[in-house]
Amino acid sequence: MKTSTLLRATACAVFCQLSAHAYALDPLSYARYDQVKTSALHMDLKADFAKKTLSGHAELTLNWIDKSARTLDLDTRALTVSKVQALDADGKWVAVRHTIDKLDPEKGQAMHIDLAALPAQPEKVRIYYRTSPSATALQWLAPVQTMSGKRPFMFSQSQTIDARSWVPLQDTPAVRFTYSAHIEAPKDLRVVMSANNDVNATGKGGWDFKMPQPIPSYLLAIGIGEIDVRALGSRTGVYAEPKRIGAAAYEFIDTEKMVAAAESLYGPYRWGRYDMLVLPPSFPIGGMENPRLTFLTPTMIAGDRSLVDLIAHELAHSWSGNLVTNASWKHWWLNEGFTTYVTTRILESLYGAEVADMNLQLEQEEAIASLATIPAAKQALLTKDPDTSSANYTDEGLAYPKGAWFLRTLEQRAGRAVFDPFLRGWFDQHAFQSVTTEQFVDYLRKNLLAKNPKLLSEAELEEWLHGAGIPASARRAVSTRLSALDATRASWLSGATPTARLDTKKWNSTEWMKFLNDIDNKATAAQLKELDQTFHLAKSANNEVAFRFFRASINAGYTDVRAPLEAFLMSVGRQKFVVPLYAALRAKPADKVFAESVYKKARERYHPATQTSVDKKMAGK
């Protein structure tokens, strides 16, 4: 930052402490948490698969900050509210008035609870409601969409601002609360939540949960279905559909070691257990770091443990994101950039520097390649754009590698002996808090730059935080094994090395991903056909490899791949894969009709978030 900018930021930081509303209220929430904050939530809900609804009540325990406030403003989206009660001074539940505003397409509907008739601010309120069948956080799967084909399944995805579609609450990461729940569900279906899950529970009389650590609303999570459980270690386990539990347990066997590795770097794991739930393929993202129960896509189960970096990433969120949380989605990089950095450190600790370097080089190369498709205004870690759309902050993946690259630059210059205690101190000193970039910069200045003033210039700091692209001063990771692929790729593309003579026996999945990335838009349809006939890439059990092969095939005009491509799009709902593939298909006139035909059949299988993303691509947006 320039000096004048720094002075303004410092002044603002002081002012923010005095007036949260004037500066820092989350623009994506209707909540006035400068007046009142939720300290605890209790949910008493019944799941109705026939109606695709959750119904019951939510009870909010309130911490009143403004003693004159008499209105509670909450976030909702398409909830049907039947009544609202408040706990009066005599310990009785009394009816209170409420209003719900018109729908905003992104933010949902503000709910205003009028408490002026009460003699004092109530400690608790209860909202009786039911969700909409089209709740944006929930996907209700028919039995045919599950592995057994016998029982339905439901799961949630609350991040970023979709918790409000299944619970009326202050839906902002600036507010943290503990929670408990009682859930009624159909017989023979297990309910799990981002809380303490009792492996011995039977569901008789309902399912009960407690989350004793305070969390932000986007980490509220629920899953209901045919779910089995398998222990992995003393504090780790995996939940999955019965037909997938064995494969999942095999794939995730190193999870306990990952927890220990992360603890050795960044301090104790503070969430009790670390369990995982493998969801059906329609889960829209790779993983969701719901505390105590990470939600995972089955697309990362490759059969050879080659994609377990995803587990390391979600585990890393137990420090960066869950423990120390971005105060609003404008500061998204504090969650994802930090977590991506920590992921590499966990991988290096367990599998060695070469594996970590391979993953890091691929990550950085893909980040640089992505710049061509990301508007410059969205390439900053911290956008100055006043637009309040969540898409401005979270729909581009650059925050992950760029944020990690920034931290790695600090590490390389300071040395790990200095940087590791610095980063652990950030987690320790801000544990169970919601933070801003300004707070991190203040911590950076006081605890690293003050002692090492030449480590990072003001201009560089400004460039990393607010500039487009990756700063020219950033050092790129180099893996010996990945670098060796350059000559192989060039020789194969030129025809000097026939496909049958490609020596891939010792290649791992990262090498295949690198190779496929580098031949994309360069290889011919004939070359891709030979590659598929030789190595059966369209049928690869590794979805990261299969995705890159399909993308290269589309771009090369290799139409013989359509049958396995359609099968892939019909069975996988992870946005990372399906959105780019539909976009690539739609960009080619010869493939557009095929893409529309497949999507027409596949759309109902996708999560609402995936549907929204693909809808935009199919409309050319």
VOGU-3710 file (C-alpha; in Angstrom, 3 decimals, decimal comma):
1> mktstllrat> 0,000/0,000/0,000  1,014/3,578/-0,493  1,472/5,524/2,731  -1,692/7,580/2,244  -3,677/4,387/1,634  -2,218/2,836/4,761  -3,180/5,853/6,854  -6,731/5,696/5,565  -6,885/1,928/6,249  -5,516/2,437/9,777
11> acavfcqlsa> -8,029/5,195/10,483  -10,794/3,038/9,122  -9,735/0,110/11,304  -10,037/2,297/14,391  -13,371/3,691/13,248  -14,671/0,196/12,553  -14,157/-0,815/16,154  -16,265/2,172/17,190  -19,010/1,720/14,632  -19,524/-1,720/13,106
21> hayaldplsy> -22,647/-0,623/11,276  -20,929/2,299/9,593  -18,252/0,118/8,084  -18,431/-3,601/8,368  -21,980/-4,942/8,209  -22,137/-7,778/5,709  -23,857/-6,438/2,559  -25,192/-9,914/1,782  -27,136/-10,141/5,047  -30,150/-8,265/6,379
31> arydqvktsa> -29,008/-8,907/9,953  -28,214/-5,940/12,194  -25,617/-7,751/14,242  -24,339/-4,414/15,527  -27,576/-4,419/17,563  -27,987/-8,079/18,464  -26,124/-11,309/17,818  -27,281/-14,898/17,919  -25,250/-16,831/20,481  -27,032/-20,184/20,171
41> lhmdlkadfa> -29,451/-21,921/17,823  -31,732/-24,885/18,434  -33,578/-26,571/15,583  -36,499/-28,940/16,017  -37,349/-30,166/12,523  -39,101/-32,972/10,690  -37,961/-34,133/7,252  -40,753/-34,922/4,802  -39,364/-36,565/1,666  -42,750/-36,691/-0,041
51> kktlsghael> -43,178/-32,920/0,249  -39,426/-32,195/0,108  -39,599/-29,972/3,157  -38,182/-29,494/6,609  -40,723/-28,156/9,096  -40,702/-27,241/12,755  -39,105/-24,390/14,610  -35,813/-22,612/15,154  -35,016/-21,105/18,536  -32,471/-18,297/18,663
61> tlnwidksar> -30,685/-17,257/21,851  -29,877/-13,555/21,604  -27,105/-11,330/22,891  -28,395/-7,764/22,762  -25,668/-5,206/22,079  -27,835/-2,137/21,522  -30,002/-1,919/24,629  -32,515/0,306/22,844  -33,107/-2,048/19,890  -36,565/-3,618/19,653
71> tldldtralt> -36,445/-5,301/16,236  -34,730/-8,546/15,269  -33,830/-8,698/11,558  -33,150/-12,139/10,094  -32,287/-13,617/6,725  -34,740/-15,975/5,018  -35,354/-17,305/1,534  -38,678/-18,839/0,502  -39,570/-19,929/4,043  -43,219/-20,173/5,067
81> vskvqaldad> -43,446/-18,769/8,596  -46,568/-19,671/10,599  -45,846/-17,891/13,872  -43,142/-16,273/15,954  -42,824/-16,319/19,730  -40,534/-14,600/22,216  -39,578/-15,637/25,734  -40,797/-12,902/28,049  -39,390/-11,851/31,410  -41,733/-14,297/33,198
91> gkwvavrhti> -40,395/-17,265/31,230  -43,502/-17,550/29,059  -43,567/-17,853/25,264  -45,704/-15,071/23,854  -46,705/-14,336/20,272  -44,961/-11,420/18,566  -45,531/-9,726/15,219  -43,325/-10,297/12,213  -43,139/-9,143/8,608  -41,272/-10,555/5,626
101> dkldpekgqa> -40,069/-8,315/2,820  -40,327/-8,945/-0,904  -37,891/-11,391/-2,437  -34,501/-10,166/-3,563  -33,202/-12,601/-6,224  -29,888/-13,037/-4,446  -30,302/-12,080/-0,811  -33,699/-13,633/-0,257  -36,129/-11,932/2,117  -35,556/-9,882/5,225
111> mhidlaalpa> -37,649/-11,001/8,175  -38,412/-8,350/10,798  -39,560/-9,466/14,247  -41,215/-6,638/16,189  -40,423/-6,867/19,902  -41,583/-3,394/20,895  -44,617/-4,752/22,779  -42,405/-6,610/25,241  -41,290/-4,873/28,429  -37,686/-5,937/27,852
121> qpekvriyyr> -35,461/-7,396/25,158  -36,133/-11,147/25,069  -33,381/-13,677/25,578  -34,898/-16,036/23,016  -37,248/-16,122/20,038  -38,836/-19,066/18,234  -39,803/-19,100/14,572  -42,190/-21,819/13,373  -41,760/-22,463/9,672  -41,317/-24,872/6,795
131> tspsatalqw> -38,883/-24,816/3,914  -39,748/-24,679/0,233  -39,320/-27,808/-1,925  -36,974/-25,656/-3,989  -34,826/-24,488/-1,055  -31,505/-23,496/-2,572  -29,433/-25,231/0,122  -31,196/-28,576/-0,013  -31,235/-31,317/-2,586  -33,804/-34,065/-2,240
141> lapvqtmsgk> -32,745/-37,156/-4,197  -35,113/-39,843/-5,384  -34,127/-43,471/-4,675  -33,017/-43,929/-8,298  -30,328/-41,284/-7,695  -28,716/-43,295/-4,907  -26,438/-46,340/-5,025  -28,974/-48,814/-3,686  -31,887/-47,357/-5,629  -34,136/-48,164/-2,678
151> rpfmfsqsqt> -34,242/-45,146/-0,364  -34,166/-41,359/-0,887  -31,376/-39,035/0,211  -31,184/-35,366/1,211  -28,214/-33,139/1,872  -27,477/-29,467/2,397  -24,946/-27,006/1,027  -25,253/-23,774/2,989  -22,215/-21,877/1,725  -22,224/-19,057/0,896
161> idarswvplq> -25,625/-17,539/1,750  -28,033/-20,456/1,458  -28,422/-21,433/5,116  -31,271/-18,889/5,103  -33,223/-21,174/2,783  -33,578/-23,835/5,506  -33,222/-21,874/8,764  -34,328/-18,300/9,578  -31,202/-16,768/11,097  -28,449/-14,176/10,848
171> dtpavrftys> -26,889/-15,664/7,756  -23,475/-14,020/7,796  -20,014/-15,334/8,677  -19,662/-12,335/10,986  -21,948/-14,052/13,531  -20,918/-17,268/15,294  -23,129/-19,434/17,483  -23,306/-22,868/19,042  -26,183/-25,081/18,005  -28,248/-28,106/18,875
181> ahieapkdlr> -30,881/-29,976/16,915  -33,594/-32,593/17,143  -34,423/-34,068/13,745  -37,270/-36,437/12,866  -36,686/-38,505/9,729  -38,202/-41,573/8,045  -37,422/-44,920/9,603  -34,237/-46,665/8,408  -32,601/-43,419/7,312  -29,678/-42,022/9,286
191> vvmsanndvn> -29,405/-38,306/10,011  -25,980/-36,688/10,319  -25,041/-33,070/10,945  -22,006/-30,800/11,297  -22,032/-31,581/14,994  -21,318/-34,512/17,294  -22,612/-37,612/15,527  -23,258/-40,623/17,750  -22,296/-43,717/15,755  -24,470/-45,830/18,058
201> atgkggwdfk> -27,614/-43,742/17,645  -30,593/-45,559/16,144  -32,915/-42,655/15,460  -35,597/-44,051/17,736  -37,383/-40,988/19,060  -35,468/-38,773/16,666  -31,863/-37,770/16,129  -30,174/-35,354/18,526  -27,089/-33,236/17,921  -24,922/-30,657/19,654
211> mpqpipsyll> -22,217/-28,386/18,282  -20,442/-26,919/21,317  -18,011/-24,723/19,366  -19,392/-21,496/17,867  -19,684/-21,603/14,075  -20,934/-19,253/11,343  -24,209/-20,086/9,611  -22,642/-21,331/6,376  -21,228/-24,291/8,294  -24,670/-25,574/9,265
221> aigigeidvr> -25,081/-28,910/7,496  -27,407/-31,897/7,410  -27,541/-35,171/5,529  -30,258/-37,841/5,603  -30,185/-41,180/3,827  -28,985/-44,752/3,767  -25,697/-44,062/5,507  -23,168/-46,458/7,007  -20,157/-45,518/9,137  -16,622/-46,887/9,378
231> algsrtgvya> -13,933/-45,878/11,880  -10,574/-44,772/10,480  -8,770/-43,856/13,696  -9,362/-42,834/17,274  -10,956/-39,531/16,236  -11,629/-39,978/12,527  -14,239/-41,867/10,555  -16,183/-41,902/7,326  -19,910/-42,015/6,570  -21,179/-43,102/3,168
241> epkrigaaay> -23,848/-45,099/1,402  -23,426/-48,784/2,303  -22,233/-49,721/-1,189  -19,542/-47,036/-1,071  -18,350/-47,313/2,526  -15,603/-49,857/1,805  -14,065/-47,867/-1,039  -14,270/-44,669/1,013  -12,599/-46,231/4,041  -9,764/-47,515/1,844
251> efidtekmva> -9,312/-44,155/0,132  -9,285/-42,122/3,358  -7,032/-44,335/5,464  -4,438/-41,570/5,967  -6,900/-39,111/7,501  -5,729/-39,652/11,077  -2,144/-38,990/9,954  -3,278/-35,808/8,229  -4,833/-34,496/11,438  -1,607/-35,172/13,315
261> aaeslygpyr> 0,475/-33,510/10,583  -1,696/-30,387/10,644  -1,519/-30,234/14,438  2,278/-30,406/14,359  2,277/-27,304/12,163  -0,595/-25,169/13,427  -1,600/-26,325/16,870  -4,274/-28,587/18,328  -7,340/-29,693/16,411  -10,121/-27,994/18,380
271> wgrydmlvlp> -13,240/-29,689/17,044  -13,198/-33,066/18,818  -13,630/-35,494/15,924  -12,882/-35,199/12,229  -15,337/-37,319/10,282  -16,343/-37,219/6,624  -19,562/-37,883/4,724  -19,292/-39,050/1,120  -22,376/-37,803/-0,671  -24,056/-38,921/-3,899
281> psfpiggmen> -22,442/-37,633/-7,122  -24,781/-34,627/-7,404  -22,923/-32,863/-4,582  -21,976/-29,619/-6,380  -18,441/-29,069/-5,069  -15,377/-31,131/-4,196  -15,725/-30,814/-0,471  -17,376/-28,654/2,162  -15,522/-28,155/5,407  -18,521/-28,535/7,720
291> prltfltptm> -16,935/-28,864/11,179  -16,814/-32,347/12,651  -18,270/-33,739/9,405  -16,687/-32,702/6,106  -18,989/-33,306/3,126  -17,174/-34,853/0,148  -17,839/-35,621/-3,488  -17,471/-39,273/-4,507  -15,598/-38,052/-7,589  -12,423/-37,908/-5,513
301> iagdrslvdl> -12,497/-41,655/-4,873  -10,077/-42,908/-7,529  -9,255/-46,285/-5,999  -5,579/-45,456/-5,559  -5,672/-42,580/-3,023  -4,365/-40,222/-5,698  -6,828/-37,406/-4,976  -6,614/-37,250/-1,190  -5,278/-33,705/-1,373  -8,968/-32,798/-1,264
311> iahelahsws> -9,212/-34,305/2,222  -6,110/-32,386/3,263  -7,750/-29,191/1,976  -11,011/-29,688/3,860  -9,121/-30,682/7,005  -6,975/-27,546/6,710  -10,176/-25,505/6,971  -10,361/-26,661/10,588  -7,812/-23,904/11,174  -8,283/-21,518/8,256
321> gnlvtnaswk> -11,979/-20,913/7,721  -13,705/-22,767/10,518  -11,485/-21,608/13,387  -10,602/-18,220/11,887  -13,371/-17,158/9,511  -13,726/-14,440/6,895  -16,059/-11,810/8,357  -17,808/-11,388/5,019  -17,461/-12,999/1,612  -15,485/-10,025/0,361
331> hwwlnegftt> -12,633/-11,473/2,446  -13,067/-14,967/0,960  -9,328/-15,364/0,351  -8,734/-15,472/4,121  -10,605/-18,785/4,090  -9,531/-20,330/0,815  -6,090/-18,849/0,166  -4,891/-19,758/3,660  -6,415/-23,222/3,400  -4,767/-23,892/0,029
341> yvttrilesl> -1,395/-22,928/1,505  -1,915/-25,168/4,548  -2,986/-28,046/2,276  0,395/-28,071/0,548  2,178/-28,095/3,885  0,132/-31,082/5,063  0,860/-32,971/1,825  4,575/-32,246/2,121  4,610/-33,411/5,736  2,978/-36,736/4,851
351> ygaevadmnl> 4,130/-37,535/1,321  7,325/-35,547/0,815  8,479/-32,442/-1,002  8,263/-33,901/-4,512  4,558/-34,742/-4,212  3,886/-31,313/-2,716  5,877/-29,581/-5,462  4,001/-31,466/-8,174  0,652/-30,414/-6,771  1,882/-26,867/-6,283
361> qleqeeaias> 3,250/-26,483/-9,808  0,015/-27,786/-11,316  -2,006/-25,468/-9,047  0,027/-22,434/-10,071  -0,019/-23,264/-13,789  -3,787/-23,638/-13,738  -4,076/-20,348/-11,843  -2,084/-18,524/-14,506  -4,107/-20,176/-17,276  -7,353/-19,091/-15,592
371> latipaakqa> -6,430/-15,404/-15,824  -7,482/-15,358/-19,464  -11,093/-16,049/-18,474  -11,392/-13,987/-15,271  -12,171/-10,261/-15,534  -9,285/-8,173/-14,195  -11,571/-6,643/-11,535  -12,098/-10,117/-10,063  -8,424/-11,065/-9,984  -7,671/-9,140/-6,783
381> lltkdpdtss> -7,580/-10,940/-3,447  -9,598/-8,065/-2,018  -11,833/-6,342/-4,535  -12,493/-2,634/-4,220  -15,713/-3,074/-6,159  -18,633/-1,877/-3,981  -21,002/-4,325/-5,705  -22,602/-6,531/-3,047  -23,058/-9,617/-5,213  -21,566/-12,742/-3,661
391> anytdeglay> -20,457/-13,766/-7,149  -17,973/-10,880/-7,054  -16,122/-12,616/-4,284  -16,585/-16,348/-4,570  -17,371/-17,497/-8,091  -13,806/-17,394/-9,358  -11,246/-19,894/-8,120  -8,242/-17,552/-8,205  -8,499/-16,695/-4,499  -7,351/-20,235/-3,685
401> pkgawflrtl> -3,985/-20,346/-5,496  -3,269/-16,607/-5,415  -3,856/-16,381/-1,685  -1,674/-19,440/-1,123  0,986/-17,998/-3,428  1,052/-14,792/-1,364  1,567/-16,741/1,872  4,181/-18,945/0,235  6,038/-15,811/-0,878  6,096/-14,604/2,727
411> eqragravfd> 7,272/-18,043/3,850  10,060/-18,198/1,266  11,367/-14,773/2,198  11,049/-15,060/5,972  12,005/-18,725/6,256  9,853/-21,365/7,888  11,493/-20,901/11,280  9,951/-17,423/11,316  6,855/-17,867/9,182  5,414/-21,007/10,787
421> pflrgwfdqh> 5,122/-19,478/14,291  3,715/-16,337/12,657  0,932/-18,274/10,931  0,190/-20,427/13,971  -0,043/-17,241/16,015  -2,657/-15,910/13,590  -4,803/-18,993/14,193  -4,256/-18,999/17,960  -4,903/-15,301/18,493  -8,045/-15,233/16,317
431> afqsvtteqf> -9,520/-18,623/17,188  -13,333/-18,750/16,903  -13,398/-15,217/15,515  -14,537/-13,693/12,225  -11,859/-11,500/10,673  -11,165/-9,070/7,829  -8,224/-8,528/5,508  -7,497/-5,309/7,394  -7,055/-7,319/10,581  -4,671/-9,711/8,860
441> vdylrknlla> -2,637/-6,841/7,406  -2,413/-5,292/10,858  -1,243/-8,635/12,283  1,215/-9,026/9,385  2,737/-5,608/10,001  3,087/-6,018/13,745  4,286/-9,619/13,853  6,330/-10,091/10,684  7,043/-6,926/8,709  7,992/-4,802/11,729
451> knpkllseae> 10,803/-7,242/12,481  11,660/-7,803/8,803  10,954/-4,464/7,060  12,635/-5,492/3,799  10,629/-8,702/3,490  7,749/-7,120/1,555  7,451/-3,607/0,143  4,323/-1,484/0,340  3,982/-1,688/-3,431  4,149/-5,487/-3,383
461> leewlhgagi> 1,570/-5,745/-0,619  -0,749/-3,506/-2,600  -0,176/-5,604/-5,721  -0,921/-8,892/-3,984  -4,077/-7,652/-2,280  -5,595/-5,345/-4,864  -3,794/-6,009/-8,137  -4,845/-8,165/-11,059  -3,014/-11,359/-11,920  -0,004/-12,799/-10,120
471> pasarravst> 2,809/-10,364/-9,224  5,911/-10,724/-11,391  7,997/-11,149/-8,235  6,208/-14,387/-7,329  8,486/-17,416/-7,529  6,978/-20,314/-9,437  7,134/-23,852/-8,077  9,137/-26,308/-10,154  8,758/-30,077/-9,930  11,497/-32,172/-11,520
481> rlsaldatra> 9,021/-34,842/-12,547  6,537/-32,434/-14,088  9,294/-30,540/-15,883  10,386/-33,815/-17,511  6,972/-34,020/-19,170  7,637/-30,983/-21,349  9,919/-32,828/-23,744  7,608/-35,841/-23,814  4,589/-33,700/-24,610  6,396/-31,785/-27,369
491> swlsgatpta> 7,658/-34,989/-28,948  4,201/-36,578/-28,887  2,436/-33,508/-30,267  4,930/-33,307/-33,162  4,438/-36,990/-33,952  8,048/-37,887/-33,168  6,876/-40,129/-30,312  3,987/-42,438/-31,278  1,188/-42,762/-28,725  1,957/-46,439/-28,201
501> rldtkkwnst> 5,493/-45,535/-27,128  4,540/-43,022/-24,469  6,143/-44,328/-21,285  3,382/-43,653/-18,758  3,802/-46,658/-16,472  5,210/-44,575/-13,635  3,010/-41,526/-14,175  0,800/-40,537/-11,287  -2,472/-38,642/-11,589  -0,775/-35,248/-11,312
511> ewmkflndid> 1,447/-36,064/-14,273  -1,574/-37,129/-16,306  -3,388/-33,909/-15,365  -0,372/-31,829/-16,350  -0,006/-33,676/-19,668  -3,696/-33,287/-20,542  -3,680/-29,611/-19,566  -0,716/-28,980/-21,834  -2,101/-30,751/-24,901  -5,503/-29,077/-24,615
521> nkataaqlke> -6,206/-27,001/-27,730  -3,038/-28,410/-29,325  -3,700/-32,110/-29,913  -5,769/-33,242/-32,890  -8,881/-35,384/-32,734  -6,853/-38,271/-34,210  -4,210/-37,963/-31,499  -6,824/-37,909/-28,751  -8,492/-40,961/-30,264  -5,168/-42,823/-30,161
531> ldqtfhlaks> -4,614/-41,653/-26,603  -8,011/-42,967/-25,565  -7,612/-46,278/-27,378  -4,232/-46,806/-25,738  -4,894/-45,607/-22,190  -8,733/-45,703/-21,904  -8,850/-42,179/-20,463  -12,564/-41,677/-21,112  -13,204/-44,520/-18,674  -10,631/-43,443/-16,116
541> annevafrff> -11,633/-43,990/-12,493  -9,819/-40,750/-11,750  -12,383/-38,039/-12,436  -9,769/-35,276/-12,526  -8,039/-37,118/-15,370  -11,279/-37,991/-17,157  -12,482/-34,382/-16,971  -9,314/-33,025/-18,542  -9,431/-35,649/-21,274  -13,065/-34,802/-22,075
551> rasinagytd> -12,282/-31,086/-22,196  -9,351/-31,604/-24,559  -11,490/-33,914/-26,711  -14,269/-31,345/-27,039  -11,805/-28,635/-27,977  -10,169/-30,899/-30,558  -13,457/-31,967/-32,114  -13,073/-35,627/-31,117  -16,747/-36,593/-31,309  -16,261/-40,332/-30,743
561> vrapleaflm> -16,020/-39,450/-27,056  -19,660/-38,376/-26,830  -21,055/-41,588/-25,324  -18,694/-41,698/-22,300  -18,919/-37,911/-22,032  -22,692/-38,091/-21,787  -22,411/-40,824/-19,166  -20,026/-38,612/-17,210  -22,335/-35,588/-17,358  -25,327/-37,707/-16,394
571> svgrqkfvvp> -23,621/-39,192/-13,350  -21,434/-36,380/-11,980  -22,767/-33,104/-10,601  -19,557/-31,482/-9,396  -19,482/-27,955/-10,793  -15,715/-27,998/-11,307  -16,259/-30,649/-13,973  -19,670/-30,133/-15,516  -19,710/-26,348/-15,892  -16,500/-26,141/-18,009
581> lyaalrakpa> -17,573/-29,139/-20,094  -20,952/-27,644/-20,949  -19,263/-24,314/-21,683  -16,789/-25,998/-24,037  -19,572/-27,901/-25,797  -21,754/-24,841/-26,194  -18,860/-22,868/-27,694  -18,753/-25,218/-30,685  -21,695/-25,093/-33,096  -21,262/-28,788/-33,873
591> dkvfaesvyk> -21,614/-29,679/-30,182  -24,298/-27,214/-29,081  -27,289/-29,423/-29,891  -25,600/-32,394/-28,200  -24,933/-30,281/-25,074  -28,543/-29,114/-24,904  -29,815/-32,657/-25,332  -27,644/-33,996/-22,518  -28,416/-31,118/-20,169  -32,134/-31,508/-20,691
601> kareryhpat> -31,850/-35,033/-19,283  -29,201/-34,345/-16,667  -30,436/-31,080/-15,168  -32,866/-32,614/-12,689  -30,025/-34,708/-11,289  -27,938/-31,670/-10,398  -27,945/-29,634/-7,215  -29,692/-26,233/-7,497  -26,307/-24,490/-7,367  -25,054/-26,539/-10,299
611> qtsvdkkmag> -28,265/-25,920/-12,220  -27,826/-22,171/-11,783  -24,213/-22,268/-12,957  -24,902/-24,430/-16,007  -28,021/-22,430/-16,888  -25,807/-19,356/-17,214  -23,332/-21,156/-19,465  -26,056/-22,585/-21,657  -27,506/-19,092/-22,004  -24,119/-17,785/-23,047
621> k> -23,480/-15,774/-19,877
//
